[in-house]
Amino acid sequence: MPADDIPVPQEPADTLAAVVAFRRLADQLEDAAVEQAMRAGWSWPQVAEALGVTRQAVHKKHAKRLIAAGVTLRRRQ
């Protein structure tokens, strides 16, 4: 979808609030998807590749939360 086709609120504050809301939603979706993948036995490199980031980045962002949630994480072999 070209940027010209995206409806943009007239007030900058409304536009910026929408950006913040979309970022929060995207973060929540990422958290849920990573947890689902790890519970399904995916490795850190698989998750990282799917997200387009490094293994280290995805591990740093998600490992503590996943451990706290009781997810068994795969170790490097």
Residue frames as a rotation matrix with the C-alpha (Angstrom) as fourth column:
MET 1
0.587 0.810 0.000 0.00
0.810 -0.587 0.000 0.00
0.000 0.000 -1.000 0.00
PRO 2
-0.244 -0.667 0.704 1.55
0.588 -0.679 -0.439 3.32
0.771 0.307 0.557 -1.00
ALA 3
-0.752 -0.131 -0.646 1.92
0.636 -0.402 -0.659 5.87
-0.173 -0.906 0.386 1.79
ASP 4
-0.909 0.416 0.025 -0.50
-0.380 -0.852 0.361 8.16
0.172 0.319 0.932 -0.06
ASP 5
-0.221 0.863 -0.454 -3.28
-0.115 0.439 0.891 5.60
0.969 0.249 0.002 0.48
ILE 6
-0.446 0.006 -0.895 -2.91
0.820 0.404 -0.406 5.56
0.359 -0.915 -0.186 4.27
PRO 7
0.513 0.670 0.536 -5.44
0.339 -0.732 0.591 7.82
0.788 -0.122 -0.603 5.99
VAL 8
-0.579 -0.746 -0.327 -3.59
0.679 -0.219 -0.701 10.23
0.451 -0.628 0.634 8.28
PRO 9
0.361 0.705 -0.610 -5.37
0.917 -0.389 0.092 12.17
-0.172 -0.593 -0.787 11.02
GLN 10
0.582 -0.055 0.812 -5.28
0.378 -0.865 -0.329 15.94
0.720 0.498 -0.483 10.58
GLU 11
0.818 -0.257 0.514 -3.82
-0.553 -0.596 0.582 16.62
0.157 -0.761 -0.630 14.02
PRO 12
-0.046 -0.926 -0.374 -0.17
-0.548 0.336 -0.766 15.64
0.835 0.170 -0.523 14.57
ALA 13
-0.504 -0.118 0.855 -0.97
-0.851 0.234 -0.469 14.54
-0.145 -0.965 -0.219 18.14
ASP 14
0.544 0.770 0.333 -3.55
-0.646 0.638 -0.420 12.07
-0.536 0.013 0.844 16.81
THR 15
0.699 -0.359 -0.618 -1.12
-0.444 0.460 -0.769 10.74
0.561 0.812 0.162 14.22
LEU 16
-0.379 -0.914 0.142 1.63
-0.653 0.156 -0.741 10.27
0.655 -0.374 -0.656 16.80
ALA 17
-0.186 0.409 0.893 -0.80
-0.859 0.373 -0.350 8.59
-0.476 -0.833 0.282 19.20
ALA 18
0.845 0.498 -0.194 -1.70
-0.521 0.685 -0.509 6.15
-0.120 0.531 0.839 16.42
VAL 19
0.227 -0.860 -0.458 1.99
-0.493 0.304 -0.815 5.38
0.840 0.411 -0.355 15.85
VAL 20
-0.577 -0.422 0.699 2.45
-0.808 0.171 -0.564 4.63
0.118 -0.891 -0.439 19.56
ALA 21
0.267 0.775 0.573 -0.62
-0.761 0.534 -0.368 2.38
-0.592 -0.338 0.732 19.57
PHE 22
0.845 0.010 -0.535 0.61
-0.429 0.610 -0.666 0.46
0.319 0.792 0.520 16.51
ARG 23
-0.197 -0.977 -0.086 4.07
-0.614 0.191 -0.766 0.01
0.764 -0.098 -0.638 18.07
ARG 24
-0.425 0.101 0.900 2.53
-0.847 0.308 -0.434 -1.39
-0.321 -0.946 -0.046 21.27
LEU 25
0.667 0.732 0.135 0.33
-0.601 0.637 -0.483 -3.73
-0.439 0.241 0.865 19.27
ALA 26
0.574 -0.534 -0.621 3.29
-0.467 0.409 -0.784 -4.87
0.673 0.740 -0.015 17.17
ASP 27
-0.493 -0.779 0.387 5.34
-0.759 0.167 -0.630 -5.53
0.426 -0.604 -0.673 20.32
GLN 28
-0.079 0.553 0.829 2.51
-0.781 0.483 -0.396 -7.57
-0.620 -0.679 0.394 21.85
LEU 29
0.867 0.393 -0.305 2.10
-0.493 0.596 -0.634 -9.55
-0.067 0.700 0.711 18.63
GLU 30
0.143 -0.906 -0.397 5.86
-0.575 0.251 -0.779 -10.20
0.806 0.340 -0.486 18.48
ASP 31
-0.504 -0.309 0.806 5.92
-0.862 0.242 -0.446 -11.34
-0.058 -0.920 -0.388 22.12
ALA 32
0.348 0.751 0.562 3.06
-0.637 0.629 -0.446 -13.78
-0.688 -0.203 0.697 21.52
ALA 33
0.858 -0.027 -0.513 4.53
-0.446 0.459 -0.768 -15.09
0.256 0.888 0.382 18.26
VAL 34
-0.176 -0.982 -0.074 7.99
-0.707 0.179 -0.684 -15.64
0.684 -0.068 -0.726 19.74
GLU 35
-0.397 0.083 0.914 6.51
-0.813 0.431 -0.392 -17.44
-0.426 -0.899 -0.103 22.74
GLN 36
0.695 0.710 0.119 4.40
-0.539 0.623 -0.567 -19.61
-0.476 0.329 0.815 20.46
ALA 37
0.601 -0.536 -0.593 7.43
-0.506 0.319 -0.801 -20.47
0.619 0.782 -0.080 18.31
MET 38
-0.449 -0.835 0.317 9.62
-0.779 0.192 -0.598 -21.30
0.438 -0.515 -0.737 21.29
ARG 39
-0.091 0.503 0.860 6.91
-0.743 0.541 -0.395 -23.47
-0.664 -0.674 0.325 22.85
ALA 40
0.889 0.431 -0.153 6.71
-0.403 0.579 -0.709 -25.27
-0.217 0.692 0.688 19.49
GLY 41
0.612 -0.703 0.362 10.42
0.465 0.690 0.555 -26.07
-0.640 -0.172 0.749 19.71
TRP 42
0.844 -0.337 0.417 11.88
0.245 -0.450 -0.859 -23.43
0.477 0.827 -0.298 17.42
SER 43
0.050 -0.907 -0.418 15.50
0.997 0.019 0.078 -22.44
-0.063 -0.421 0.905 17.93
TRP 44
0.229 -0.066 -0.971 16.72
0.281 -0.951 0.131 -18.89
-0.932 -0.303 -0.199 18.52
PRO 45
-0.800 -0.564 -0.208 18.24
-0.024 -0.316 0.948 -18.77
-0.600 0.763 0.239 15.00
GLN 46
-0.585 0.663 0.468 14.92
0.794 0.349 0.498 -19.83
0.167 0.663 -0.730 13.46
VAL 47
0.421 0.756 -0.502 13.01
0.839 -0.534 -0.102 -17.14
-0.345 -0.378 -0.859 15.33
ALA 48
-0.090 -0.552 -0.829 15.66
0.118 -0.833 0.541 -14.54
-0.989 -0.049 0.140 14.54
GLU 49
-0.921 -0.268 0.283 15.57
0.282 0.043 0.958 -15.35
-0.269 0.963 0.036 10.83
ALA 50
-0.188 0.941 0.280 11.78
0.964 0.122 0.238 -15.13
0.190 0.315 -0.930 10.75
LEU 51
0.620 0.416 -0.665 11.93
0.620 -0.779 0.090 -11.70
-0.481 -0.468 -0.742 12.43
GLY 52
0.644 -0.433 0.631 14.85
0.470 -0.427 -0.772 -10.46
0.604 0.794 -0.071 10.33
VAL 53
0.681 -0.461 0.569 17.12
-0.701 -0.634 0.325 -9.84
0.211 -0.620 -0.756 13.32
THR 54
-0.350 -0.864 -0.362 20.14
-0.577 0.504 -0.643 -11.53
0.738 -0.017 -0.675 14.87
ARG 55
0.140 0.305 -0.942 19.90
0.454 0.825 0.335 -14.46
0.880 -0.475 -0.023 17.24
GLN 56
-0.704 -0.498 -0.507 21.50
0.676 -0.250 -0.693 -12.34
0.218 -0.831 0.512 19.90
ALA 57
-0.855 0.412 0.316 18.93
-0.402 -0.910 0.098 -9.56
0.328 -0.043 0.944 19.47
VAL 58
0.097 0.957 -0.273 15.92
-0.417 0.288 0.862 -11.86
0.904 0.030 0.427 19.76
HIS 59
-0.006 -0.176 -0.984 17.45
0.707 0.696 -0.129 -13.68
0.708 -0.696 0.120 22.74
LYS 60
-0.904 -0.409 -0.126 18.23
0.383 -0.644 -0.662 -10.43
0.189 -0.646 0.739 24.55
LYS 61
-0.658 0.700 0.277 14.72
-0.600 -0.710 0.369 -9.09
0.455 0.076 0.887 23.96
HIS 62
0.225 0.943 -0.246 12.73
-0.687 0.333 0.646 -12.21
0.691 0.024 0.723 24.85
ALA 63
-0.346 -0.413 -0.843 14.69
0.074 0.883 -0.463 -14.73
0.935 -0.222 -0.275 26.95
LYS 64
-0.992 -0.072 0.103 13.97
-0.093 -0.130 -0.987 -13.37
0.085 -0.989 0.122 30.44
ARG 65
-0.310 0.949 0.049 10.26
-0.939 -0.299 -0.169 -12.96
-0.146 -0.098 0.984 29.72
LEU 66
0.204 0.372 -0.905 10.02
-0.604 0.776 0.182 -16.47
0.770 0.509 0.383 28.28
ILE 67
-0.663 -0.493 -0.564 11.84
0.161 0.641 -0.750 -18.02
0.731 -0.588 -0.346 31.24
ALA 68
-0.895 0.367 0.255 9.50
-0.401 -0.408 -0.820 -16.16
-0.197 -0.836 0.512 33.62
ALA 69
0.024 0.951 -0.308 6.56
-0.999 0.030 0.013 -17.55
0.021 0.308 0.951 31.62
GLY 70
0.184 0.007 0.983 7.85
-0.471 0.878 0.082 -21.09
-0.863 -0.478 0.165 32.13
VAL 71
0.895 0.080 -0.438 8.91
-0.442 0.292 -0.848 -21.69
0.060 0.953 0.297 28.54
THR 72
0.474 -0.764 0.438 11.62
0.285 0.604 0.744 -24.32
-0.833 -0.228 0.504 28.15
LEU 73
0.683 -0.298 -0.667 14.26
-0.665 -0.631 -0.400 -22.77
-0.302 0.717 -0.629 25.93
ARG 74
0.917 -0.395 0.065 16.49
0.376 0.796 -0.475 -24.74
0.136 0.459 0.878 23.60
ARG 75
0.478 -0.848 -0.228 20.21
-0.141 -0.330 0.933 -24.64
-0.867 -0.414 -0.277 24.25
ARG 76
0.396 -0.469 -0.789 22.86
-0.916 -0.146 -0.373 -24.34
0.060 0.871 -0.488 21.56
GLN 77
0.935 -0.034 0.353 24.10
-0.008 0.993 0.119 -27.73
-0.355 -0.114 0.928 20.51
